[in-house]
Each structure stands twice: as structure tokens, then as C-alpha cells.
Amino acid sequence: MRTIFLLIICMSIMSIGTPALSIEVSLLYGNGVSEIEGENQDHNFRDFKLTVGEQIDNNLYVKFVHINEGHPVDHHRDSFGGVISWRNPIIWDLNLEFEAGPILTFDTTTKDDIQIDDKNFGLLASAGLIYPISDFVSVRAEWNKVYVSTFNSDMYLIGLEFTTDYSYSNSDSDYSVTFLLSSYKTNLAGTPDTLGGIIDFKKSFNEDWSISAGLISQGDDGKASRPIGAAVRLWKDFHLTQQFQISTGIGPYYGKNELSDTSPLNGLISIQPYYQVNKKWGIVGEFSRIADFSGNIDADIFSIGIRYKI
């Protein structure tokens, strides 16, 4: 659980006592290379990076990051983490940005002829150029360096950054319930997708922070089966408009894998876009990672559903 507490601390530096000057979301794609056992292995153009964050000073940003390092041979590694970045204009409208922060990496690989999900702490550092093409959209190009004890990677990415300085005010209910239909994929080769669901009760403290508690059901795919579990998550809410927000959440997930004699206590990391249709109802999407720290059988959850404000 040390990992969970570290990531909570990384999230908690966002917006504490400081109102956001703007919200930033970026989606980047590209290629990279990893140095594994003395050989450079190509990522086969499967690299991507998602960041969601906010500006807290003239040049300072804090962000949640999710990256995928492609598919070098016998490795499929992606990561979640938090970074602090510094941005400054250099010429005309072009900006230079440096960012760095801790990440938790998940690598599906083989050890002693057994496929596992290997987790490690690492460091993400990047340098990027940002050029605005409108008031809300910029082109962004980056070099990223991933430092992990197992192997390091370089990623070269380009994509779009979306920025809004919208000031959100919440006059609606502080409580809501979310119903999600979910597809589960254990991160081991050859496992089928299974269906399940999530019921989540959420309490908003203010415009920035909320907490939820809910029940999660995961079907049997031959490697993992968690018929019923419970999760509590702390959420950081990023409001892009009055109707649309993206939230990042993290917390403990208690769900016993009936196919493995391992601890039922796992971690859960989530990214959740939400669109409010009217005062009571909204549409929710969610991507979550189940982090199995004792059995190394992680899983991804892809969900869609509705939210009702109580």
C-alpha cells in the first residue's frame, strides 16, 4: 500500500490552497525505443500519453499522467503518475516546457517462463514545445524519458493540447450515484474479456475534490474472478465547462480473487470523463487499473454508464 499512499500524495499537491488559473488536457501519440539487456528495442508506434492538469502559477503546472511505452519484445509497459512542470515563452508564441515526477509502472512480461505483471516505481522527465493554433488548442511535441530500475525508455510524441480558463461554480447536489456497465481485461496474454459492473456513491467537497465508495463485480476469465468487491477513491475533478469534466481517482480496492490465494487488498487508479446532460442526469465513461500487489494479476476496466445527482 506504500505505492497507493505515494500516488495520493502526488495527487494531493494539486490545487491545495491555490485556485487554478487554467485547466489543461493533452493527447499525444508517437514512437520510442527501450534499452533492454543492452539492446535497443522499438516501440512499434504504439506510444501515447494523456495528461490532465492545471496551472497554479504563471509558469507552474501540476498534472496527472498516463503513458504507454508501446510493445518492445516481451514487454508491454504503461504507467500512472504525477508531474510538476515549468513553462515559459521563448519566441513569438512558442513555449518551452520541462516536467518531471514519480510514476508507478506496470509491465506485462515473462519471468522464469511465467507471465507476470511487474510493478515498479520510476521517474518521468520530459521537454516539450507548445505552439497555440487558437485560444483553446495548441500543437504539442515532446521528448519523454522514463527511468525505471528494470529498463529505461525514450518516447517522441506529438499531439494536441486543450486549455480552458473556465471558472466552475457548483450550485447542484453534492451527492450522486453512478451505475456503470464494465468490460474487464486481465493484463495477461490469452485471457478473454469479461463483463461486470460498478455502483459508486460520490460526495463532492468543493469544485476540486470528491470522494466515492462503491461496489465492483468482475467476471471469471480463468486468471481472475472477483464476484464482489468494494472500493473507496479520492477524486481530483477538472472542470473544462459547466457540463464537462475529467476526474482522476485513486484508492484501495478490496476484492478477493477466487482463482488465486493472494491478498484481497488491491489498488485502483481511475480516469473518468463526465458530461452533465441536465441538473439530475449525466453520462459517465471510466478507465481503471486494478493493481494486484500480491498476485501480480492486474486488470483494466472499461466502463460506461449514467450518474444521478441525489
C-alpha positions as CSV (number, residue, x, y, z in Angstrom):
1,M,0.0,0.0,0.0
2,R,3.0,2.3,0.1
3,T,2.5,2.8,-3.6
4,I,-1.1,4.0,-3.1
5,F,-0.1,6.5,-0.4
6,L,2.7,7.9,-2.6
7,L,0.3,8.5,-5.6
8,I,-2.3,10.0,-3.3
9,I,0.4,12.5,-2.1
10,C,1.2,13.3,-5.7
11,M,-2.4,14.0,-6.5
12,S,-2.9,16.0,-3.3
13,I,-0.4,18.6,-4.3
14,M,-2.8,19.8,-7.0
15,S,-4.8,22.9,-6.1
16,I,-4.2,22.8,-2.3
17,G,-4.9,26.4,-1.3
18,T,-4.3,27.7,-4.8
19,P,-7.1,28.3,-7.4
20,A,-6.4,27.0,-10.9
21,L,-5.6,29.6,-13.5
22,S,-6.4,27.2,-16.3
23,I,-7.2,23.5,-17.0
24,E,-5.1,21.6,-19.5
25,V,-5.7,18.3,-21.2
26,S,-3.3,16.8,-23.8
27,L,-3.3,13.7,-26.0
28,L,-0.1,12.7,-27.7
29,Y,1.0,9.9,-29.9
30,G,4.3,8.7,-31.3
31,N,7.1,6.1,-31.2
32,G,10.0,5.3,-28.9
33,V,12.8,3.0,-28.0
34,S,13.7,1.0,-24.9
35,E,17.2,-0.2,-23.9
36,I,16.6,-3.8,-22.7
37,E,19.6,-6.0,-21.8
38,G,21.9,-3.9,-23.8
39,E,19.8,-3.8,-27.0
40,N,17.6,-1.0,-28.3
41,Q,14.0,-2.3,-28.9
42,D,11.5,-0.3,-31.0
43,H,8.0,0.6,-29.6
44,N,6.3,-0.1,-32.9
45,F,4.5,3.2,-33.0
46,R,2.3,2.3,-30.0
47,D,3.3,5.1,-27.6
48,F,0.8,7.5,-26.3
49,K,0.5,10.0,-23.4
50,L,-2.5,11.5,-21.7
51,T,-2.2,14.4,-19.2
52,V,-4.8,16.2,-17.2
53,G,-3.7,19.1,-15.0
54,E,-3.9,22.7,-14.0
55,Q,-2.0,25.9,-14.0
56,I,-1.3,27.1,-10.4
57,D,1.1,30.0,-11.1
58,N,2.3,32.0,-14.1
59,N,4.8,29.3,-15.2
60,L,3.9,26.4,-13.0
61,Y,1.6,23.4,-13.7
62,V,0.7,20.2,-11.8
63,K,-0.6,17.2,-13.8
64,F,-1.8,13.6,-13.7
65,V,-0.1,11.5,-16.3
66,H,-0.8,8.2,-18.1
67,I,1.7,6.9,-20.6
68,N,2.1,3.7,-22.7
69,E,5.5,2.7,-23.9
70,G,4.4,0.5,-26.8
71,H,5.3,-3.1,-27.4
72,P,9.0,-3.9,-27.3
73,V,9.7,-7.7,-27.3
74,D,8.2,-9.4,-24.2
75,H,7.3,-6.1,-22.6
76,H,4.1,-4.1,-22.5
77,R,4.6,-1.3,-20.0
78,D,2.4,1.6,-19.1
79,S,2.5,4.0,-16.2
80,F,0.5,6.4,-14.0
81,G,1.9,9.3,-12.0
82,G,2.0,12.9,-11.2
83,V,4.4,15.6,-12.5
84,I,5.2,19.2,-11.9
85,S,6.0,21.3,-15.0
86,W,7.5,24.7,-15.7
87,R,6.5,26.5,-18.9
88,N,7.9,29.7,-20.4
89,P,7.6,31.5,-23.8
90,I,10.8,31.6,-25.8
91,I,10.0,33.2,-29.2
92,W,6.8,34.5,-30.9
93,D,4.0,32.3,-29.5
94,L,6.2,29.3,-29.0
95,N,6.5,27.9,-25.4
96,L,9.1,25.6,-23.9
97,E,8.1,23.3,-21.0
98,F,10.0,20.9,-18.7
99,E,8.3,18.4,-16.5
100,A,9.2,15.7,-14.0
101,G,7.6,13.5,-11.4
102,P,7.2,10.0,-9.9
103,I,5.3,7.2,-11.8
104,L,4.1,3.7,-11.0
105,T,4.9,1.3,-13.9
106,F,3.0,-1.8,-14.9
107,D,5.0,-4.2,-17.2
108,T,3.4,-7.4,-18.6
109,T,6.4,-9.6,-19.2
110,T,7.9,-13.1,-18.6
111,K,9.9,-14.1,-15.6
112,D,11.2,-17.7,-15.2
113,D,8.9,-18.7,-18.1
114,I,5.8,-17.4,-16.2
115,Q,3.9,-14.3,-17.4
116,I,3.5,-11.6,-14.7
117,D,2.5,-8.0,-14.3
118,D,5.7,-6.5,-12.9
119,K,5.3,-3.2,-11.0
120,N,8.0,-0.7,-10.2
121,F,8.5,2.9,-9.2
122,G,10.1,5.2,-11.8
123,L,10.7,8.7,-12.9
124,L,9.2,10.5,-15.9
125,A,11.0,13.6,-17.3
126,S,10.1,15.4,-20.5
127,A,10.9,18.5,-22.6
128,G,8.3,19.9,-24.9
129,L,7.4,22.7,-27.3
130,I,3.9,24.1,-27.4
131,Y,2.5,26.3,-30.2
132,P,-1.1,27.7,-30.0
133,I,-3.3,27.5,-33.1
134,S,-6.3,29.0,-31.4
135,D,-7.3,30.3,-27.9
136,F,-8.1,26.8,-26.8
137,V,-6.0,24.4,-28.9
138,S,-2.2,24.1,-29.2
139,V,0.1,21.7,-31.0
140,R,2.5,20.0,-28.6
141,A,5.7,18.0,-29.4
142,E,7.7,16.2,-26.6
143,W,10.7,14.1,-25.8
144,N,10.0,11.9,-22.8
145,K,12.5,9.9,-20.7
146,V,11.3,7.0,-18.5
147,Y,13.7,5.9,-15.8
148,V,13.0,2.6,-14.1
149,S,15.3,0.1,-12.5
150,T,14.4,-2.7,-15.0
151,F,15.0,-0.7,-18.2
152,N,14.8,2.9,-19.5
153,S,12.8,4.3,-22.5
154,D,12.8,7.3,-24.8
155,M,9.5,8.5,-26.3
156,Y,9.0,11.0,-29.1
157,L,5.4,12.3,-29.2
158,I,3.2,14.9,-30.9
159,G,-0.4,15.8,-30.5
160,L,-2.9,18.4,-29.3
161,E,-3.3,20.3,-26.0
162,F,-6.6,21.7,-25.0
163,T,-6.8,24.6,-22.5
164,T,-9.6,26.4,-20.8
165,D,-9.7,29.1,-18.1
166,Y,-13.4,28.3,-17.3
167,S,-14.3,29.1,-13.7
168,Y,-16.7,26.4,-12.3
169,S,-19.2,27.0,-9.6
170,N,-21.2,24.2,-8.1
171,S,-24.8,25.0,-7.2
172,D,-26.2,21.5,-7.6
173,S,-26.3,18.5,-5.3
174,D,-23.1,17.4,-3.5
175,Y,-24.2,13.7,-3.7
176,S,-24.6,11.4,-6.7
177,V,-24.8,7.7,-7.6
178,T,-23.2,6.2,-10.7
179,F,-24.2,3.0,-12.5
180,L,-21.6,1.5,-14.9
181,L,-21.5,-1.5,-17.2
182,S,-18.0,-2.7,-17.4
183,S,-15.6,-4.8,-19.5
184,Y,-12.7,-6.4,-17.7
185,K,-9.4,-7.4,-19.3
186,T,-6.7,-9.2,-17.2
187,N,-3.3,-8.0,-18.3
188,L,-2.0,-11.4,-19.3
189,A,-1.9,-12.9,-22.8
190,G,-4.8,-15.2,-23.7
191,T,-7.3,-14.0,-21.2
192,P,-10.8,-13.2,-22.6
193,D,-12.8,-10.0,-21.8
194,T,-15.4,-10.5,-19.1
195,L,-18.5,-8.4,-18.2
196,G,-19.2,-6.8,-14.8
197,G,-20.5,-3.6,-13.3
198,I,-19.9,-0.8,-10.8
199,I,-22.2,1.1,-8.4
200,D,-20.5,4.1,-6.9
201,F,-21.7,6.7,-4.4
202,K,-19.9,10.1,-4.6
203,K,-19.7,13.1,-2.4
204,S,-18.2,16.4,-3.7
205,F,-16.4,18.5,-1.1
206,N,-15.9,21.5,-3.4
207,E,-15.2,22.3,-7.1
208,D,-11.9,20.4,-7.0
209,W,-12.2,17.3,-4.7
210,S,-14.6,14.5,-4.1
211,I,-14.7,11.0,-2.6
212,S,-16.6,7.9,-3.6
213,A,-17.4,4.5,-2.2
214,G,-18.8,1.7,-4.3
215,L,-19.2,-2.0,-5.2
216,I,-17.4,-3.7,-8.1
217,S,-18.1,-7.0,-9.8
218,Q,-15.6,-8.7,-12.1
219,G,-16.3,-11.9,-14.1
220,D,-14.3,-15.1,-14.3
221,D,-11.7,-15.1,-17.1
222,G,-9.6,-18.1,-16.0
223,K,-7.0,-16.0,-14.2
224,A,-9.1,-13.7,-12.0
225,S,-12.6,-13.7,-10.6
226,R,-13.8,-11.1,-8.1
227,P,-17.6,-11.5,-8.0
228,I,-18.0,-8.7,-5.5
229,G,-15.6,-6.1,-4.1
230,A,-15.6,-2.7,-2.5
231,A,-13.6,0.4,-3.4
232,V,-13.0,3.9,-1.9
233,R,-11.5,6.5,-4.2
234,L,-10.3,10.1,-3.7
235,W,-11.0,12.2,-6.9
236,K,-9.4,15.3,-8.3
237,D,-12.1,17.0,-10.5
238,F,-11.0,19.1,-13.5
239,H,-13.9,21.2,-14.9
240,L,-13.5,22.1,-18.6
241,T,-17.0,23.6,-18.9
242,Q,-20.1,23.8,-16.8
243,Q,-21.3,20.4,-18.3
244,F,-18.0,18.5,-18.9
245,Q,-15.3,17.4,-16.5
246,I,-12.5,14.9,-16.3
247,S,-11.7,13.3,-12.9
248,T,-8.7,11.3,-11.8
249,G,-9.1,8.9,-8.8
250,I,-7.1,6.6,-6.7
251,G,-7.7,4.4,-3.6
252,P,-7.9,0.9,-2.1
253,Y,-10.0,-1.9,-3.7
254,Y,-11.0,-4.9,-1.5
255,G,-11.8,-7.7,-3.9
256,K,-10.8,-11.4,-3.4
257,N,-9.6,-13.2,-6.5
258,E,-11.3,-16.6,-6.1
259,L,-8.8,-18.2,-8.5
260,S,-5.7,-17.2,-6.6
261,D,-4.6,-17.5,-2.9
262,T,-3.5,-13.9,-2.6
263,S,-4.4,-10.8,-0.6
264,P,-7.8,-9.3,-1.4
265,L,-6.4,-5.8,-0.9
266,N,-5.6,-4.1,-4.2
267,G,-5.2,-0.6,-5.6
268,L,-7.4,1.2,-8.1
269,I,-6.4,4.0,-10.3
270,S,-9.1,5.7,-12.5
271,I,-9.7,8.3,-15.2
272,Q,-13.3,9.4,-15.6
273,P,-14.8,11.8,-18.2
274,Y,-18.3,13.0,-17.3
275,Y,-20.9,15.0,-19.3
276,Q,-23.9,16.5,-17.4
277,V,-27.0,16.3,-19.5
278,N,-29.3,18.2,-17.2
279,K,-29.4,19.1,-13.5
280,K,-30.0,15.4,-12.4
281,W,-28.6,13.1,-15.1
282,G,-25.2,12.7,-16.7
283,I,-23.2,10.3,-18.9
284,V,-20.0,8.7,-17.5
285,G,-17.1,6.9,-19.0
286,E,-14.3,5.3,-17.0
287,F,-11.0,3.6,-17.4
288,S,-9.5,2.0,-14.3
289,R,-6.5,-0.2,-13.5
290,I,-6.7,-2.8,-10.8
291,A,-3.2,-3.0,-9.2
292,D,-2.8,-6.5,-7.7
293,F,0.3,-6.1,-5.4
294,S,0.4,-9.6,-4.1
295,G,-0.6,-11.8,-7.0
296,N,0.7,-9.7,-10.0
297,I,-2.5,-10.2,-11.9
298,D,-3.6,-6.7,-12.8
299,A,-6.6,-5.9,-14.8
300,D,-8.1,-3.0,-16.9
301,I,-11.7,-1.9,-16.5
302,F,-13.5,-0.1,-19.4
303,S,-16.9,1.3,-18.3
304,I,-19.8,3.4,-19.5
305,G,-23.0,4.4,-17.7
306,I,-25.0,7.1,-16.1
307,R,-24.9,9.3,-13.0
308,Y,-27.8,10.6,-11.0
309,K,-27.5,13.5,-8.6
310,I,-29.4,12.8,-5.5
